[in-house]
Amino acid sequence: MAVRAAVLPAVGSPLEITGIDLPDPGPGQVRVRLAAAGVCHSDLSLSDGTMRVPVPAVLGHEGAGTVVAVGEGVTHVAPGDGVVLNWAPSCGACHACSLGEVWLCANALKGAADVYARTTEGTDLHPGLNVAAFAEETVVSAACVLPVPEGVPLTDAALLGCAVLTGYGAVHHSAQVRPGETVAVFGVGGVGLSALQAARIAGASKIVAVDVSAEKEELARAAGATDYVIASENTAREIRALTGKQGVDVAVECAGRAVTIRTAWDSTRRGGRTTVVGIGGKDQQVTFNALEIFHWGRTLAGCVYGNSNPAEDLPVLAEHVRAGRLDLSALVTERISLEGIPAAFENMLAGKGGRALVVF
């Protein structure tokens, strides 16, 4: 059956909206009709080669939809069920999984190398980051679908699959923000807006949002920011001025740029914590001298997928949604069609907006 999809024909090439042929789900597979898919900066990183992906591919890894059909052996979902796509399912058997660090699973992305569909001309297609959400329908491993939590609208649930799990997890799991602590979030996109809301939920006393765009201040304050700083060479100094010249307890970096990571580090107090969520290229080199590492006693940590376990964290996030503490719709700055994805990529490059949501 042919469906429309956004195909990346080669690294560095523009996406092509075209028809693709999807097979019926085989054993252990699920076919999903997409309700919505978020346009994440990681998709841009895949398209430009910052992150490697087999091509041609259908991108999109943040989505939710309705099960159309299931293959043999699939029992946890059935046709008609609403599901959230999980682009990084854990295998449960590798060393990281044995340690409970499922977000570092060595086998999570093996499915991205598979051929999951073909163009109508017969060219093999790979599923981006396992799930190929930039399409009207997709076929995925059963491990890549989780039931939509009760009380969460299906369209909004798409955002749980990456932005919210990552931003919430960065604050809750990686940085472990405690009530009364001060927090700075660098980058007010979908993940940054999620981190701001998570910091508010954690009880942070001061939440500073940092971005290059003045236009994002309203979005940031609505998400929980108490202060807003336009990124400049004086950012660290401004943040220290807002915190009694001490610096924040926690900085969360969501941009993946060397200068932003360095500034986030400089903005934390002595003994503070910096969590890096943003995905930067190999050319983004960050330098520190040995004396400052000793003197400041700060912690710098990477954070993959929010250090989250989707199966455990989705119900927690859903409870925050139902209680009104977490507003998923506030992350969306525009709702677009499949054809609008290339323009959404351009907006991300220009630093505009929070999260574009493809609504099918």
N, C-alpha and C positions, 0 to 999 in steps of 0.2 A: 504494500500500500504506500503510495507516494504522499509525503507531507512536505511543507515548506520549512527551510532551515537556513541559518546563516553559516555559510561554509568559509573557512579559511583555506584558500587553495595552496598557499605557501607562506612561509614566515616573511613578514614585511609587506605582504599583499593586502589590499582591501578585502573586506568580507563581501561575499556574494550571496544574495538572497536567491535561493534556487530550490527546486524540488529534489528530494532524496527518497530512495526506496528503503523502507524499514522492514526487516523480517518479523515474523511472529516470534514471540518470546520462546526461547528454548528452556531446557531444564535449569532451574535456579535463576530464571530471569523474569523481569516484570516490564510490561509496556505501560507507559504513563502518558496521558494527555495533559500537557502543561497548561496551568492556569496563569502562571506568571513566572518570570525569571528576572533576577536583578543583574544589572550590568556592573560588574566588579572590576576594580583596577587590575586584578590578577588576570582577567581576560585580555586586557590590553598588554600586560607583560608577556602573555603567551603569544599574542599576535606579532609583537615586535622582536621576539627572540630573547627577551630578558630571562624568561623561563622556557625550557625546551619542551616541545610537544611534537609528536609524530603528525605529519601533515600529508594530505589534506585532512582537515578536522572540522567538526562542529564544536564550537566553543560554548561557554555558558555552564557554570557550575553551581549557581545559586537559584534554586527553583522549587516549585511545588505544583502538584497537579492531582489528577484522579486516575486511579488504576483502571486500565482498559482490559487487560488480560494478564494472566500469570502462567508461567511455565510449570512443568512437573516439579514437584517437591516444594513449592512455595506455599507456606501456610500462614505466615504472620500478617499478610495482607490479601485482599480479595478484590475482584472487580467492583468498582463503585467507591472504594475507600479513598479518602484524601491522604496524600503522602507528601513528606518533605524529602527532597533529594539530599543525600549525604555523599559528597564527592570524595571523601577520604575514609572509606570503611576500614576498620581494623581487622587484621587476619586472626588475631587472638593467639598466634603461635610464635611470632618472632621475638627477639630479645626485648625490644621496647614494650611490646604487648605483655610480656611476662612480668615486666616491672610496673605494669599499670599505666604506662605512658602511651596510650593508644593513639594520641595525636602524632606520634613519631613512628608509627607502624612502617616497617621496611617494605611492606607489600601493598600499601594503601593505593598506590597509583599504577599498579601493574595493568589494570584494565584499560588504561589510556593508550596502551600500545596495540590493543585488539582492533580488529576490523568489525565494526558494529552495524554498518549500513553501507549503501553505495549511492552514488549520484544516479540520476536517471540515465546517464550515459554509460554507467557501469564502473566508474572509478571508486576504488575502495576508500572508505572514510573511517577516521578514528574518532573516539568520543572525548575530545578535549581533556578535561579532568574527570574522566570516567562517566559523566552523566549527560553531556551534550544537551544542555537545557535551552540553547538558542534554536529551538525547533518546536513545531506544533505538537509533536509527539516524540518520545524517545523510548529506547529499550535498554534497560540497565540490569546489572546484577541485583538480585534480591537484597544483598547486603547494603545497597545504595539507597534503599527507601526506608523511611521511618514514618509511622502513622502520625498524621497531623494532630497535635494536642487539642483536646476539647476546648472550645471557646475561642479559637484563633481562626479568623477568616482565612480561607484558602489562599487568596491572593497575597495577603500580608505574610502568611506563613513562609512564602518564598524567601523572605529576608532572614529567616531563622537559619537557613542553610549555610550562610557564610558570614555576612556582616555582623549579625547580632551575636552569634556564637563566638566570633573572633574578638569583637570589641568588649563584650561582657566578660569573656574568659580572660582577656588580657588584664582586666581590672581585678576580677574575682579570683582567678586561679594563679596567674603569673605574678602580678604585683601584690596580690593579697591586701588590697586597700582596707584599712581599718577605720571605724567611725572616728571622726575628728581630724583625720589626716588631710593634708592638702595635696591636690593633684593638678598636673598640667597635661593637656592632651594636644599633641601636635598633629594637625591635619584634620579638617572638619568635612570629611567625606562620609560615606555610609558607616565605615568602621569607627571613625572618630566620633560620629554622633552617637553610635551605640556605646562607645567607651564613656562619653559624657553622661549618658543616662545611667550607666552602670556605676559610675563614681557617685552620682547622686543617691542611687539605691544603697550603696555601701555606707552612706553617711558622711562623705567627705565634707569638711567644713568650708573649704574654698576650692573651686574648680575653675582653672584657667584654660580657656580654649585659645589655640594659636593657629593662625592660617594666613596665607598670603593675600586672601581676598577679604575686603571689608564687607562684601555682600553677604557673607556667611554668618555675620554676627547674630542676626535674628534667629537663624536656625540653631546656632550654638547655645544661645541663652534659653531658647525654648526646650532644649535637651537637658539643661541643667547647669550650664556655665554661669558662674558668678562674675567672671571677668573675661574680657576679650582683648587679645593682643595681636596686632598686625605683625607678621613675621618680618624681622629686620636684623641687622647686625647688633642691635641693642636688646634683643628679645630676652636673653638670660638676665640682663640687668633689670629689665622691667619686671620680670617674674620675681626676682629677689626683692624688689621694692614693694611688691604686693604681699610679700610674706615676711615682713619684718627683717629684711636683708638676709634671711636664712636660705631661701630656696624652698621648693616644694618637697614634700616627702616622696612623692611618686611622679615620674614623668612617663607618659605613654606616647611613643612615637609611631605615627600611622602613615608616614609619607615615604619611608624607605630611601631617604637621601642622606648622604654623608654629613652635609652641613646641618641638617635637622637633627640627626642622631647626636652629633657633637653638642648642639645647642641644648637638646633635652638633657644630656648629661650635665652640662654646665648650669642648668636651671635647678638641679636638685640640691638639697641641703647636704651637708657632710653626713655620710651614712645613709643617704637616700637611695632610692631604687629607680632605675630606668629600664623600661620594658620596650623592646623594639618589635613592632608588629609589621611595619611596612616592608615590602619586598623591593630591595634595591638591586642594581646591576653590579657586576664584578668590578666595574670601573669606579664605583663609589667607595673610596678608601677612607676609613676613619682612623685618626691617629691619636694616641695618648702617650704621655711620657711616664716613665716608671715612678717618678717621685709623686706625681699627682694621684696616681692610682693608690699609692700607699697613704698619702696625706688625707685625701677626701674620703676614703673608706666607702665609696659608693659601689653599688652593684649594678652591672649592666647585663641584661638577659635578653636572649632571643625568645620569641613566642610564636609557635606554629599553631594555626587554627584556634587561637585562644587557649592552648593547652586544655582543650575541652574534650569531653566524651559525649558526643551528641545524644546517644541513647539516654544518658543520665541527665544531661543539662537541658534538653528540650522541655521536659515536664516542669523544671524549675522556671525557665523563661516563660512558659505558658502561664504559670501562676502569677508572675509579675505582670503579664499582659492583662489577665483577667482582673487583677487588683488595681489596674490603672497606673501602676508604677513604671511600666515600659510601654511606650507608644511607638508601634512599628510604623504606622503611617507617617510619623514625623521624620522618618529617614528618607522618604521618597520626595524628590524635588520635581520629578516629571514622570508621567506615565506615557509610554510610547508603544508603537507597534513594532513588529519584527524589523520592518524596513528602517526604523529609527535608530538601530544599534550603531551603525557607522558614525552618525552625528553625535551619539552619546560618547563614543570613544574620543571624538574631537573635543567635547566639553571636558572630559577628564584630563586630557593633555593640557587644556587651558586652565585647569584648576577650578572649574565652575561646578556648582551644585553639590548635592549630597549623593543621592542614589537614583539612577534612572531605573524604572521598573517596566519591563516588557510585559504587557498584558495581552493574552491570546484570546 
